[in-house]
Amino acid sequence: MGTVFSLDVRGGEPAVVRAAFQEAVAGLHRVDEVFSTYRDDSQVSRLARGELGVGECDPEVAEVLELAAEAERVSDGWFSARYRGRLDPTGIVKGWAVERAARRLAAAGAVGVNVNGGGDVQVLGVPGAGRPWRGGVAGPLPPGGLAALGSPAGPS
């Protein structure tokens, strides 16, 4: 997907959560193999060139393309998985992958999960006793400054 992912996982049974963490990371690598527009051998690249049909791809490709079609519909065309006329679902696949990884970790019993894939973020649960996750929005000036800081409980 051409980006860096970070996973912050808290609590749960260590062996179970560790196994889920490894599955989540493997799943992210698999998403990159299937959906990367930077890899000539990915299913999405081959689909875009007409070398494969959707039915010949992993079922997740059809799932993501359906999500992309829905996003295009509800945005009245402002979102499209056909950037510049070529298939490019990266505008939706990264968030989809982040959500899948976070849900996999939470299902394994993690108490707090924060998955960040190049700015697409999914947080579930809490990082510690009575403390919500906090997030910041980078401001343009000064470099490294925050324009806003908040949590699910409200602005900080």
N, C-alpha and C positions, 0 to 999 in steps of 0.2 A: 504494500500500500504506500510505500515511500515515506513512512513516518515512524516516529518512535512511540512506543506504548509504555506506560508505567502502570503497575498494579500494586495497590496498597491493600493488604488483607489483614484483618484483625479478628482474633478469637476463633472459636471452634476447636474441634478435635484436631490436633496438629497433623497427624498422619493422613486423615481424611482431607483436610484443607490443602495439605501439600500435594496430594494426588490430584485434587481438583485444579490447583494452581498449574501443575504441569499439563493437565488436559487443556486448560484455558490458553496457555502459551502455545501448545501444539495446534489448537484450533485457530489462533491468530495467524500462525505460520501457514496453515492450510488455506485460510481466507486469502492470504497474500498470493499463494500459488495459483488459486483459482481466479481471483478477481483483479490482480495487478495489471494495470495498463502499461507498466514499465517492462513487463516480461513478455517477450514475443511468444513464449510457449504457454502462457496462461489461457484458461478456457475463455475468459472474456476477450482477450486479444484475438484468439482464433475465431470466436463468434463474430467479432467486429469485422474480421476479414472474410467472413462467409465460409470458413473452413469447417465449422460446426454449426449445427442447429441447436436451439435451446433444449430440445429433447435429448440431445447427445451429451449435454453438460450435467454436472452435479445438480441435484434437485435444488440446492441453495441458490443457484443462478436464477432459476425461475422465480423463486421466492423474492430475491432482491429486485428482479426486474418488475415484479408485481408491485412491490413497495414503491419503486421509482415511478411507475405509471400512476399510482395513487397520489404520490407527491406532486407529480406534474398536473394531475387533475385538480387537486385542491388548491394549488398555487396558481391556477389559471395559466399554466405554461411558464411561470417564472423559474421553476425548477425543471430540468430535463436531464435524462440519462443519455441524451444524444448531443453532447456538447460539440458544437461546430459540425453537426451532422454525423459524428462518429460515436458509436456506443462507448460510453464512459460512465459507469455507475458509481464512480468513486465518491461522488457527492453524498451518497446515501450508505454505501457499503461500510464505511469506517464506523459510523454511528451504530449500524446494525451489528458489526463485529464487537464493538465495545459493550453493547447491551448483552450480547450472548455470553461474553466472557464474564461479565459481572453477575449475571444470573446463574451461571454454572458454579461460581464461587459461593454465592449465597445459598444455593441449593445444597451445597456440601456442608453447610452449617457455619460459615463465616459470619461473625456478628457485624462486622463493618467491612465494606468493600468500596474501593475507589479505583476505577479503571479510567485512564486517560489515554486516548489515542490521538495524538496530534491536535488536542484541543476539544475533541469530542469526549465528553465526560459523563460517566454514569456512577452515581454514588448510591449505595444501599446500606441501610442500618446506620450504626454510629461508630466512630473511631474509638471511643472510650466511654467510661461511665458518665452519663449525663452531659457529654460534650457532643454537639452536632459537628458535622463536617463543615468546613469553611472554605470558601472559594473566592478568588479575586479575579477582576477583569483588568488586564494590562492596559494602561493608558499610553497614548502616543508620546507624551512628554511628562516628566523627564524620562529618559530611557530606564527601564526597569521599575518605573513607578506604577502604582495601582490607581485606576480610575474609580473602582468600587470594590468593596469587600463585603461579603455577606454569608449567611448560612440559611438553612431552611426556616430558622426561627425569625429571620429578618436581617436587615442591614447591621453590620458591625461598626 
